[in-house]
Amino acid sequence: MSDQASEHVIVHTAPSFHAAKIVAGLLQSEGIDALVPGDGLVDEFGSAQKLGTGNVVVRRADSERALDIVAAWESRSGGEEAG
């Protein structure tokens, strides 16, 4: 796999960190290695980072499939996210 294919890109920005975790879980259930940056932060700074929006990132090679999955999920859920 090339360096560019393994590079991580943002495929979704959720209104909250916790909503981003839900979307990442959806993608993981479809076999895509998705993560929410900052998930492992546990100190005060890390907690503050979780107060705003949350980005979901995947490998560039998985991005088109991930975008399709997120779009289908949003259309089924009416575009509303828990946040």
VOBA-1610 file (N, C-alpha, C; in pm, whole numbers, padded with zeros to 5 digits, always signed):
BEGIN
Met+00085-00117+00000Met+00000+00000+00000Met+00090+00123+00000Ser+00059+00221-00083Ser+00140+00342-00091Ser+00118+00429+00032Asp+00211+00522+00054Asp+00197+00615+00166Asp+00070+00697+00153Gln+00036+00738+00031Gln-00084+00819+00011Gln-00210+00739+00044Ala-00214+00613+00009Ala-00332+00530+00037Ala-00350+00505+00186Ser-00239+00505+00261Ser-00249+00480+00405Ser-00266+00609+00485Glu-00256+00723+00419Glu-00277+00852+00485Glu-00422+00862+00533His-00444+00923+00648His-00579+00937+00702His-00643+01068+00656Val-00771+01061+00623Val-00846+01179+00579Val-00977+01186+00658Ile-01027+01308+00674Ile-01155+01329+00743Ile-01268+01295+00648Val-01359+01209+00693Val-01475+01175+00611Val-01606+01227+00670His-01600+01274+00794His-01722+01325+00858His-01685+01412+00976Thr-01756+01524+00989Thr-01743+01608+01108Thr-01878+01608+01177Ala-01880+01555+01297Ala-02004+01542+01375Ala-02016+01661+01470Pro-02139+01689+01516Pro-02160+01803+01605Pro-02099+01786+01744Ser-02061+01663+01779Ser-01998+01639+01909Ser-01902+01522+01897Phe-01813+01514+01994Phe-01718+01403+01999Phe-01791+01270+02006His-01897+01265+02088His-01969+01139+02107His-02044+01097+01981Ala-02098+01193+01907Ala-02163+01161+01780Ala-02061+01109+01680Ala-01940+01164+01683Ala-01834+01116+01595Ala-01800+00971+01629Lys-01800+00936+01757Lys-01773+00798+01798Lys-01879+00703+01743Ile-02004+00749+01736Ile-02111+00665+01680Ile-02084+00640+01532Val-02049+00743+01458Val-02021+00728+01315Val-01898+00640+01294Ala-01795+00659+01375Ala-01677+00573+01363Ala-01714+00427+01389Gly-01800+00403+01486Gly-01846+00267+01515Gly-01923+00207+01399Leu-02004+00290+01334Leu-02078+00244+01215Leu-01980+00199+01107Leu-01879+00281+01082Leu-01780+00246+00979Leu-01700+00122+01019Gln-01665+00111+01145Gln-01593-00007+01192Gln-01677-00133+01174Ser-01808-00120+01196Ser-01895-00237+01178Ser-01903-00281+01032Glu-01864-00191+00942Glu-01861-00222+00799Glu-01721-00263+00753Gly-01630-00279+00850Gly-01495-00326+00817Gly-01396-00216+00783Ile-01431-00092+00809Ile-01341+00020+00781Ile-01274+00063+00910Asp-01143+00078+00905Asp-01066+00121+01022Asp-01086+00272+01040Ala-01184+00310+01120Ala-01217+00451+01144Ala-01179+00488+01286Leu-01140+00613+01304Leu-01108+00659+01439Leu-01146+00805+01455Val-01155+00845+01581Val-01183+00983+01618Val-01059+01035+01689Pro-00986+01128+01627Pro-00865+01179+01691Pro-00894+01235+01831Gly-00806+01205+01924Gly-00821+01252+02060Gly-00891+01154+02151Asp-00932+01041+02097Asp-01006+00942+02175Asp-00927+00894+02295Gly-00796+00886+02283Gly-00714+00833+02392Gly-00671+00938+02493Leu-00706+01063+02471Leu-00665+01169+02564Leu-00750+01163+02690Val-00685+01162+02806Val-00760+01147+02931Val-00738+01260+03031Asp-00643+01350+03005Asp-00620+01458+03101Asp-00719+01573+03077Glu-00699+01684+03146Glu-00790+01797+03134Glu-00792+01852+02992Phe-00674+01860+02930Phe-00667+01907+02792Phe-00747+01815+02700Gly-00730+01686+02719Gly-00803+01589+02637Gly-00952+01600+02655Ser-00995+01620+02777Ser-01139+01636+02804Ser-01193+01759+02736Ala-01116+01868+02737Ala-01159+01990+02671Ala-01170+01971+02521Gln-01083+01890+02463Gln-01086+01864+02319Gln-01215+01792+02278Lys-01278+01723+02371Lys-01397+01645+02341Lys-01525+01727+02354Leu-01513+01857+02382Leu-01632+01940+02400Leu-01687+01994+02268Gly-01606+02003+02165Gly-01650+02060+02038Gly-01695+01952+01941Thr-01682+01985+01815Thr-01716+01889+01711Thr-01616+01774+01711Gly-01652+01667+01645Gly-01562+01552+01636Gly-01543+01509+01492Asn-01419+01486+01453Asn-01390+01439+01318Asn-01375+01288+01317Val-01422+01227+01210Val-01404+01084+01188Val-01305+01070+01073Val-01198+00997+01095Val-01097+00980+00992Val-01081+00833+00956Val-01047+00811+00829Val-01021+00677+00775Val-00900+00687+00683Arg-00847+00571+00645Arg-00740+00571+00544Arg-00796+00621+00412Arg-00714+00696+00340Arg-00756+00751+00210Arg-00812+00641+00119Ala-00753+00523+00124Ala-00798+00413+00039Ala-00942+00371+00070Asp-00989+00397+00193Asp-01125+00360+00233Asp-01223+00477+00227Ser-01175+00594+00189Ser-01257+00715+00204Ser-01384+00715+00118Glu-01376+00671-00006Glu-01497+00672-00090Glu-01605+00581-00033Arg-01566+00463+00007Arg-01662+00369+00066Arg-01718+00425+00196Ala-01632+00485+00278Ala-01676+00544+00404Ala-01776+00656+00379Leu-01748+00742+00283Leu-01840+00852+00251Leu-01975+00799+00206Asp-01975+00692+00127Asp-02101+00631+00083Asp-02180+00576+00201Ile-02112+00511+00294Ile-02178+00453+00411Ile-02237+00564+00499Val-02160+00669+00522Val-02209+00780+00605Val-02328+00848+00537Ala-02320+00869+00406Ala-02431+00933+00334Ala-02558+00849+00343Ala-02545+00717+00328Ala-02662+00628+00339Ala-02719+00632+00480Trp-02633+00632+00581Trp-02677+00639+00719Trp-02750+00770+00747Glu-02695+00882+00696Glu-02759+01011+00717Glu-02895+01017+00650Ser-02908+00957+00531Ser-03038+00961+00463Ser-03142+00877+00536Arg-03097+00765+00596Arg-03189+00681+00673Arg-03230+00746+00804Ser-03137+00821+00864Ser-03165+00880+00995Ser-03219+01022+00983Gly-03241+01069+00863Gly-03295+01204+00844Gly-03190+01311+00868Gly-03063+01275+00868Gly-02956+01371+00886Gly-02938+01417+01029Glu-03009+01357+01124Glu-02996+01398+01263Glu-02897+01309+01335Glu-02812+01372+01414Glu-02715+01299+01494Glu-02735+01333+01640Ala-02712+01234+01722Ala-02713+01263+01867Ala-02591+01347+01897Gly-02605+01446+01979Gly-02489+01528+02007Gly-02498+01598+02129
//
